Amino acid sequence: MKLVFAGFSTLLLSTHLSAFEPAQLSLDSVSNFEAGDKSFTVRHRFYGQADDLDTFFGMDEGANTLLSLRYAPLKALIFEVHHAREKSENNIRIGYAHKFKYLNTQFNLNGFQFEEANVKDKRENLFFNAVFQTPLVFKHLTMTSNIGYDGYYDKTGLGIGLELSTQNFMPTTLSFTQTISILAEYYSKHKNLEGFNKKYNSYAFGLKFGTYGHHFDLLFSNSSAADPRTMMQGTNTNDLHFAFNINRKF
C-alpha cells in the first residue's frame, strides 16, 4: 500500500510541477500554462530589517503585500490582475508567450494605477515588459531577463535573474518537496528623475521549494517592491528585509 501511495504521489507531483514555469522572486517569467490553467500568488515584503531581533526580524513593522491571479484562456495567452498594498497599486496584464529552441520569450503589456502621497487622483499609465528566459542549461540552471519600459516615468529598466534547481536531496526532512532552487535577481534603477532618485539598485535572493501545485519562496531583499516595474525604480536602503512568496497553480 505504501508503494502504491508513493507512486501515486510521485505522479501527482510531476504532473503539477511540470506545468509550473521556473518562476522568479519578483521578475516576470515565461508561462508554461496550458489553456484553462490558473494560478494565485501572494508576495509579502516586510518593512523591518531582517537582523532586528526587537521587531522579530522586522516582521512587526508592517509589510507590502501583493496578491495576483493569472489565467490562460489559450496556451500562449495570459491574463493577470494584481493588487499591491504599497501605493494601493492595481495592475492588469495581457501577455503572449512564444518558445524558440534555445530561448523562451513572453511580451507583457500592463495597465497600472497607483496613489501618490498628498495627491487625490490616482496616477495611471502603461508598462511594457519583454521577458527572455533560457530552457534548463546543464539540467539545473535557468537564466531570466526582463526589459521593461515604464510609461509613467518614461524610463526603461532591466532585471536579471538566475535559478539553480535540483531534485530534493533531503526527502526524509522535506518529505513533501520535489524540487529545491537557489534564486538571485538584480535590477537597474531609474536615474535623473526629478524628486525620485533612489540611492541603490534593488536585488533579492532566496530559496524556492516546489511541492504539489505550489511553490514556496523564502527570500531576502533590500527593497519592499514585489514586481519588475517597482523593483526597477531602485531603493533608498541597502538593509536586508525578510520576505516570502506563495504560488499556487490550479
C-alpha positions in Angstrom: 0.0 0.0 0.0 2.9 2.4 0.8 4.4 1.7 -2.6 1.1 2.5 -4.3 0.8 5.7 -2.4 4.4 6.7 -3.1 4.0 6.0 -6.8 0.7 8.0 -6.9 2.3 10.9 -5.1 5.3 11.0 -7.4 3.0 11.0 -10.4 0.9 13.8 -8.9 3.9 15.9 -8.1 5.3 15.5 -11.6 2.0 16.4 -13.2 1.6 19.6 -11.3 5.1 20.8 -11.3 5.9 20.2 -15.0 3.4 22.9 -15.9 4.8 25.4 -13.5 7.3 27.9 -15.1 10.6 28.5 -13.3 9.1 31.5 -11.5 11.5 34.1 -10.1 11.2 36.1 -6.9 9.9 39.3 -8.4 10.8 39.0 -12.1 8.2 38.0 -14.7 8.7 34.5 -16.2 7.7 32.8 -19.4 4.4 30.9 -18.9 4.1 27.2 -19.2 0.3 27.3 -18.7 -2.0 25.2 -20.9 -5.4 26.5 -21.9 -7.6 26.9 -18.8 -4.8 26.9 -16.2 -4.9 29.4 -13.4 -2.6 30.4 -10.5 -2.8 32.5 -7.4 0.3 34.3 -5.9 1.0 36.0 -2.6 4.2 38.1 -2.3 5.0 39.5 1.1 7.8 42.0 1.8 8.4 43.0 5.4 9.5 46.6 6.0 11.6 45.9 9.1 15.3 45.0 9.0 15.9 41.2 8.9 18.6 41.5 11.6 16.4 43.4 14.1 15.6 41.0 16.9 13.5 43.6 18.8 10.9 43.6 15.9 11.1 39.8 15.4 13.4 40.0 12.3 11.5 43.0 11.0 8.1 41.3 10.9 6.5 43.7 13.5 6.9 46.8 11.3 4.3 46.0 8.6 4.7 44.8 5.0 4.0 45.4 1.4 1.7 42.6 0.1 0.9 41.8 -3.5 -2.0 39.5 -4.5 -2.0 38.2 -8.1 -4.4 36.0 -10.1 -3.4 34.6 -13.6 -5.5 32.8 -16.2 -4.6 31.3 -19.6 -7.7 31.2 -21.9 -5.2 29.9 -24.6 -1.9 28.2 -24.2 0.2 31.2 -25.2 -2.1 33.9 -23.9 -2.0 35.0 -20.3 -4.2 37.4 -18.3 -3.2 38.7 -14.9 -4.6 41.1 -12.3 -2.8 42.1 -9.2 -3.1 44.5 -6.3 -0.2 45.7 -4.1 -0.6 47.4 -0.8 2.2 49.9 -1.4 0.7 53.0 -3.0 -2.5 50.9 -3.4 -1.4 49.9 -6.9 -3.7 48.0 -9.3 -2.4 46.2 -12.3 -4.0 44.4 -15.2 -1.8 42.5 -17.7 -2.1 40.7 -21.0 0.9 38.6 -22.1 1.8 36.4 -25.1 4.4 33.6 -24.8 6.4 32.1 -27.6 9.2 29.5 -27.2 12.1 29.0 -29.5 14.6 26.1 -29.4 17.2 27.9 -27.3 15.1 30.8 -25.9 11.7 31.3 -24.3 10.0 34.7 -24.6 7.0 36.5 -23.3 5.7 40.0 -24.0 3.6 41.7 -21.4 1.5 44.8 -21.6 0.4 46.2 -18.2 -2.0 48.9 -17.4 -1.5 50.2 -13.8 -2.7 52.9 -11.4 -1.4 53.9 -8.1 -1.8 56.7 -5.4 0.9 59.3 -4.7 1.1 60.8 -1.3 -1.0 64.0 -0.9 -2.4 63.6 -4.4 -6.1 63.0 -4.7 -6.4 61.5 -8.1 -4.7 58.1 -9.0 -1.8 58.1 -11.4 -2.0 55.6 -14.3 -0.1 54.6 -17.3 1.3 51.5 -19.2 4.3 49.3 -18.5 5.7 47.1 -21.3 7.9 44.2 -20.3 9.8 41.8 -22.6 10.8 38.5 -20.9 13.6 36.4 -22.1 14.3 33.0 -20.4 16.6 30.1 -21.2 15.4 26.5 -21.1 17.3 24.4 -18.5 21.0 24.7 -19.0 23.0 21.7 -17.9 19.7 20.4 -16.5 19.8 22.7 -13.5 20.3 26.4 -14.5 17.7 28.9 -15.7 18.6 32.5 -16.7 15.9 35.2 -17.0 16.0 38.8 -18.0 13.2 41.5 -18.1 13.5 44.6 -20.1 10.7 47.0 -19.1 9.5 50.4 -20.2 7.5 52.5 -17.6 5.3 55.0 -19.4 4.6 57.0 -16.3 8.3 57.8 -15.6 9.3 57.4 -19.3 12.2 55.1 -18.2 13.5 51.8 -19.3 14.8 49.3 -16.7 16.5 45.9 -16.7 16.2 43.0 -14.3 18.2 39.7 -14.5 17.8 36.5 -12.5 19.3 33.1 -12.0 17.7 29.9 -10.7 19.8 26.8 -9.8 17.4 23.9 -9.2 17.8 20.3 -8.2 15.6 17.4 -7.1 15.0 17.2 -3.3 18.2 15.8 -1.7 16.6 15.7 1.8 13.5 13.6 1.2 13.2 12.5 4.8 13.4 16.0 6.2 11.4 17.7 3.4 9.0 14.8 2.7 6.5 16.9 0.6 9.1 18.7 -1.5 10.1 17.6 -5.0 12.5 20.4 -6.1 14.7 22.9 -4.3 16.1 26.0 -6.0 18.5 28.8 -5.2 17.5 32.1 -6.8 19.0 35.6 -7.2 18.0 38.7 -9.1 19.3 42.2 -9.7 17.8 45.3 -11.2 18.9 48.6 -12.7 17.5 51.8 -11.2 16.0 54.9 -12.8 18.2 57.9 -13.0 17.8 61.6 -13.5 14.2 61.7 -12.3 13.3 65.0 -10.5 12.4 64.2 -6.9 12.6 60.5 -7.5 16.2 59.4 -7.5 16.7 56.3 -5.4 20.2 55.5 -4.0 20.6 51.8 -4.6 19.8 49.2 -7.2 17.3 46.6 -6.0 18.2 42.9 -5.5 16.8 39.8 -3.9 18.0 36.2 -3.2 16.5 33.2 -1.6 15.3 29.6 -1.8 12.3 28.0 -3.6 10.6 24.8 -2.6 8.4 23.1 -5.2 5.7 20.7 -3.9 2.4 19.5 -5.5 0.8 22.5 -7.2 2.7 25.0 -5.0 6.0 26.9 -5.0 7.1 28.4 -1.7 9.9 31.1 -1.7 11.8 32.3 1.3 14.0 35.3 0.4 15.8 38.5 1.5 15.7 41.8 -0.4 16.8 45.4 0.0 13.5 46.5 -1.4 9.9 46.3 -0.4 8.8 46.2 -4.1 7.3 42.9 -5.4 7.1 43.2 -9.2 9.5 44.1 -12.0 8.2 47.7 -12.6 8.7 48.8 -9.0 11.9 46.8 -8.5 13.4 48.7 -11.4 12.7 52.0 -9.6 15.5 51.3 -7.1 15.5 51.6 -3.3 16.8 54.0 -0.7 18.2 51.3 1.6 20.7 48.5 1.4 19.4 46.9 4.6 18.0 43.4 4.1 14.4 42.6 4.7 12.8 39.2 5.1 10.1 38.2 2.5 8.2 35.2 1.1 6.1 34.2 -1.9 3.4 31.5 -2.2 2.4 30.4 -5.7 -0.5 28.0 -6.2 -1.5 26.5 -9.6 -4.9 25.1 -10.0 
